[in-house]
Amino acid sequence: MDLNETAGWYGVIALLMAYGLVSFSLIQSNSVVYHLLNFTGALGIIAISLKRKNYQPVALNVIWGVIALIALARLVLRV
């Protein structure tokens, strides 16, 4: 398994973990962990999708990642 495949699987696991943890109230939706899982998960899916030239997931996850990054920055910087 190459690095892009590993990144893609990490992305799937991270996004599902973020959703599951919030859904079962194990973390809050305004936590750093939640936004980091969303941001890094999106990056993982972008990596594998670009390698496979599958651009719909790239578009979705670029937007997903930007939202997560903005939310994370607002949380950390208290903006």
N, CA and C of each residue as an Amber inpcrd file, in Angstrom:
protein
   237
   0.8520000  -1.1740000   0.0000000   0.0000000   0.0000000   0.0000000
   0.8990000   1.2390000   0.0000000   0.6380000   2.1700000  -0.9210000
   1.4770000   3.3640000  -0.9910000   0.9480000   4.4650000  -0.0700000
   1.6780000   5.5620000  -0.0030000   1.3590000   6.6520000   0.9100000
  -0.0050000   7.2730000   0.6090000  -0.3470000   7.4200000  -0.6740000
  -1.6460000   7.9890000  -1.0250000  -2.7950000   7.0940000  -0.5770000
  -2.6390000   5.7880000  -0.7270000  -3.6720000   4.8480000  -0.2640000
  -3.8340000   4.9540000   1.2500000  -2.7190000   4.9950000   1.9520000
  -2.7590000   5.1240000   3.4070000  -3.4500000   6.4250000   3.8060000
  -3.1080000   7.5200000   3.1220000  -3.7360000   8.8130000   3.3960000
  -5.2380000   8.7530000   3.1440000  -5.6360000   8.0930000   2.0720000
  -7.0570000   7.9620000   1.7540000  -7.8110000   7.1980000   2.8210000
  -7.2440000   6.0940000   3.2780000  -7.8890000   5.3190000   4.3410000
  -7.9170000   6.0990000   5.6450000  -6.8340000   6.8060000   5.9370000
  -6.8420000   7.6600000   7.1230000  -7.9790000   8.6800000   7.0240000
  -8.1350000   9.2890000   5.8450000  -9.1800000  10.2870000   5.6510000
 -10.5650000   9.7430000   5.9350000 -10.8460000   8.5690000   5.4090000
 -12.1520000   7.9410000   5.6510000 -12.3560000   7.6940000   7.1400000
 -11.3600000   7.1240000   7.7800000 -11.4660000   6.7980000   9.2070000
 -11.6060000   8.0730000  10.0420000 -10.8210000   9.1060000   9.7220000
 -10.8630000  10.3510000  10.4920000 -12.2280000  11.0250000  10.3860000
 -12.7760000  11.1040000   9.1730000 -14.0800000  11.7480000   9.0080000
 -15.1860000  10.9640000   9.7010000 -15.1540000   9.6540000   9.5690000
 -16.1660000   8.8350000  10.2540000 -16.0070000   8.9010000  11.7680000
 -14.7670000   8.9450000  12.2400000 -14.5310000   9.0500000  13.6730000
 -15.0520000  10.3820000  14.2020000 -14.7830000  11.4720000  13.4900000
 -15.2780000  12.7840000  13.9110000 -16.7980000  12.7710000  14.0080000
 -17.4510000  12.2470000  12.9910000 -18.9140000  12.1870000  12.9740000
 -19.4420000  11.3040000  14.0950000 -18.8430000  10.1580000  14.2730000
 -19.2810000   9.2330000  15.3190000 -19.0770000   9.7940000  16.7140000
 -17.9220000  10.3840000  16.9640000 -17.6430000  10.9350000  18.2910000
 -18.6100000  12.0560000  18.6520000 -18.9290000  12.9080000  17.6960000
 -19.8950000  13.9830000  17.9570000 -21.3010000  13.4210000  18.0810000
 -21.6530000  12.4830000  17.2400000 -23.0010000  11.9110000  17.2650000
 -23.3180000  11.2150000  18.5770000 -22.3100000  10.6130000  19.2010000
 -22.5160000   9.9080000  20.4660000 -22.0690000  10.7480000  21.6660000
 -21.9180000  12.0520000  21.4330000 -21.5810000  13.0250000  22.4780000
 -20.3030000  12.6820000  23.2420000 -19.3370000  12.0910000  22.5500000
 -18.0540000  11.7920000  23.1720000 -17.0960000  12.9790000  23.0680000
 -17.3130000  13.8320000  22.0870000 -16.6080000  15.1070000  21.9710000
 -17.6340000  16.1470000  21.5270000 -17.2830000  17.4030000  21.6920000
 -18.1590000  18.4960000  21.2770000 -17.8190000  18.9290000  19.8510000
 -18.8080000  19.4510000  19.1610000 -18.5860000  19.8960000  17.7830000
 -17.7120000  21.1470000  17.7060000 -17.4500000  21.7800000  18.8270000
 -16.5670000  22.9460000  18.8260000 -15.1970000  22.6240000  19.4360000
 -14.8260000  21.3330000  19.4170000 -13.5280000  20.9420000  19.9770000
 -12.4400000  20.9440000  18.9030000 -11.2220000  21.1500000  19.3540000
 -10.0720000  21.1160000  18.4510000  -9.9570000  19.7400000  17.8020000
 -10.1820000  18.6830000  18.5610000 -10.0760000  17.3170000  18.0320000
 -11.0410000  17.1170000  16.8700000 -12.2710000  17.5640000  17.0270000
 -13.2800000  17.4140000  15.9720000 -12.8270000  18.0900000  14.6790000
 -12.3790000  19.3270000  14.7910000 -11.9820000  20.0650000  13.5950000
 -10.6850000  19.5360000  12.9910000  -9.7680000  19.0680000  13.8250000
  -8.5460000  18.4560000  13.2960000  -8.8500000  17.1650000  12.5410000
  -9.7510000  16.3520000  13.0850000 -10.1380000  15.1160000  12.3870000
 -10.7740000  15.4450000  11.0400000 -11.6380000  16.4550000  11.0080000
 -12.2730000  16.8390000   9.7510000 -11.2680000  17.3810000   8.7500000
 -10.3710000  18.2490000   9.2100000  -9.3870000  18.8450000   8.3070000
  -8.4070000  17.8100000   7.7650000  -7.8190000  17.0320000   8.6550000
  -6.8370000  16.0420000   8.1950000  -7.5010000  14.9150000   7.4040000
  -8.7210000  14.5760000   7.7710000  -9.4600000  13.5670000   7.0010000
  -9.7110000  14.0310000   5.5810000 -10.1100000  15.2900000   5.4470000
 -10.3350000  15.8500000   4.1110000  -9.0480000  15.8250000   3.2920000
  -7.9150000  16.1600000   3.9200000  -6.6350000  16.1280000   3.2050000
  -6.3090000  14.7210000   2.7040000  -6.5860000  13.7220000   3.5380000
  -6.3250000  12.3410000   3.1270000  -7.1430000  11.9250000   1.9170000
  -8.4050000  12.2940000   1.9090000  -9.2650000  11.9350000   0.7770000
  -8.8680000  12.7230000  -0.4640000  -8.4420000  13.9730000  -0.2820000
  -7.9560000  14.7550000  -1.4230000  -6.7460000  14.0680000  -2.0450000
  -5.8240000  13.5990000  -1.2300000  -4.5950000  12.9700000  -1.7480000
  -4.9040000  11.7710000  -2.6370000  -5.7370000  10.8620000  -2.1530000
  -6.0220000   9.6720000  -2.9570000  -6.8870000  10.0020000  -4.1700000
  -7.7870000  10.9520000  -4.0120000  -8.6650000  11.3160000  -5.1250000
  -7.8960000  11.9840000  -6.2490000  -6.9240000  12.8160000  -5.9030000
  -6.0940000  13.4270000  -6.9430000  -5.2760000  12.3730000  -7.6760000
  -4.7210000  11.4290000  -6.9250000  -3.9330000  10.3720000  -7.5560000
  -4.7760000   9.5820000  -8.5590000  -6.0180000   9.3350000  -8.2070000
  -6.9150000   8.5540000  -9.0730000  -7.6490000   9.4120000 -10.0970000
  -7.3770000  10.7160000 -10.0890000  -8.0330000  11.6600000 -11.0010000
  -9.5560000  11.6020000 -10.8710000  -9.9930000  11.5320000  -9.6190000
 -11.4160000  11.4950000  -9.2920000 -11.7320000  12.8340000  -8.6250000
 -12.2150000  13.7800000  -9.4200000 -12.2450000  15.1700000  -8.9850000
 -13.4670000  15.5730000  -8.1620000 -14.5440000  14.8130000  -8.1930000
 -15.6980000  15.1570000  -7.3500000 -15.3410000  15.0980000  -5.8600000
 -14.6930000  14.0210000  -5.3790000 -14.2980000  14.0190000  -3.9660000
 -13.2750000  15.1040000  -3.6350000 -12.4520000  15.4790000  -4.6140000
 -11.4850000  16.5540000  -4.3820000 -12.2420000  17.8500000  -4.1000000
 -13.2100000  18.1800000  -4.9490000 -13.9820000  19.4110000  -4.7690000
 -14.6960000  19.4180000  -3.4210000 -15.3690000  18.3180000  -3.1030000
 -16.0840000  18.2170000  -1.8360000 -15.1430000  18.3970000  -0.6530000
 -14.0130000  17.7250000  -0.6740000 -13.1120000  17.7370000   0.4710000
 -12.2640000  18.9910000   0.5700000 -12.0480000  19.6970000  -0.5320000
 -11.4050000  21.0100000  -0.4420000 -12.3250000  21.9470000   0.3400000
 -13.6100000  21.9460000  -0.0020000 -14.5700000  22.7820000   0.7150000
 -14.6830000  22.3330000   2.1710000 -14.7820000  21.0220000   2.3940000
 -14.8730000  20.4560000   3.7510000 -13.6530000  20.8770000   4.5810000
 -12.4860000  20.7710000   3.9750000 -11.2470000  21.1210000   4.6650000
 -11.1430000  22.6000000   4.9710000 -11.5660000  23.4450000   4.0400000
 -11.5360000  24.8910000   4.2690000 -12.4680000  25.2540000   5.4230000
 -13.6720000  24.6710000   5.4310000 -14.6050000  24.9300000   6.5340000
 -13.9820000  24.5020000   7.8570000 -13.4000000  23.3180000   7.8870000
 -12.7800000  22.8190000   9.1220000 -11.6170000  23.7080000   9.5480000
 -10.8230000  24.1520000   8.5960000  -9.6660000  24.9990000   8.9170000
 -10.1160000  26.3570000   9.4640000 -11.1400000  26.9420000   8.8660000
 -11.6670000  28.2190000   9.3600000 -12.2340000  28.0440000  10.7680000
 -13.0030000  26.9750000  10.9740000 -13.5700000  26.7130000  12.2990000
 -12.4660000  26.4860000  13.3280000 -11.4390000  25.7680000  12.9420000
 -10.3080000  25.5120000  13.8460000  -9.5740000  26.8100000  14.1800000
  -9.3450000  27.6440000  13.1820000  -8.6660000  28.9150000  13.4020000
  -9.4910000  29.8130000  14.3190000 -10.7920000  29.8470000  14.0970000
 -11.6630000  30.6620000  14.9610000 -11.6450000  30.1560000  16.3870000
 -11.6040000  28.8450000  16.5290000 -11.5920000  28.2490000  17.8700000
 -10.2830000  28.5360000  18.5880000  -9.1840000  28.3570000  17.8940000
  -7.8660000  28.5360000  18.4980000  -7.5710000  30.0200000  18.7410000
  -7.9320000  30.8570000  17.7840000  -7.6450000  32.2810000  17.8920000
  -8.7500000  33.0480000  18.6200000  -9.8420000  32.3670000  18.9130000
 -11.0060000  32.9640000  19.5920000 -11.5240000  34.1900000  18.8530000
 -11.6510000  34.0570000  17.5230000 -12.1500000  35.1450000  16.6780000
 -13.6550000  35.0700000  16.5840000
